[in-house]
Amino acid sequence: MSKLFSLIPDQIRDKLPLTEDKKQLLQQQTISQNIPGTILRDFQALLEFLQPNGVEVSSTYH
């Protein structure tokens, strides 16, 4: 989570204080295909629409 947070530009990150209690709340969240809401299924449907043959991913940045 901290790596993801570090990708946010400084000028935006400074306006989004992530306190310890907020970090704990995020870590306690259950995330699945149905919780919270249908966002993961909706995003998957969008990806399938845009890339019917899948999206190629890599563990390295190019």
HELIX and SHEET records of a PDB file:
HELIX    1   1 SER A    2  SER A    6  1                                   5    
HELIX    2   2 ASP A   10  ARG A   13  1                                   4    
HELIX    3   3 GLU A   20  GLN A   28  1                                   9    
HELIX    4   4 ILE A   39  LEU A   50  1                                  12    
END                                                                             
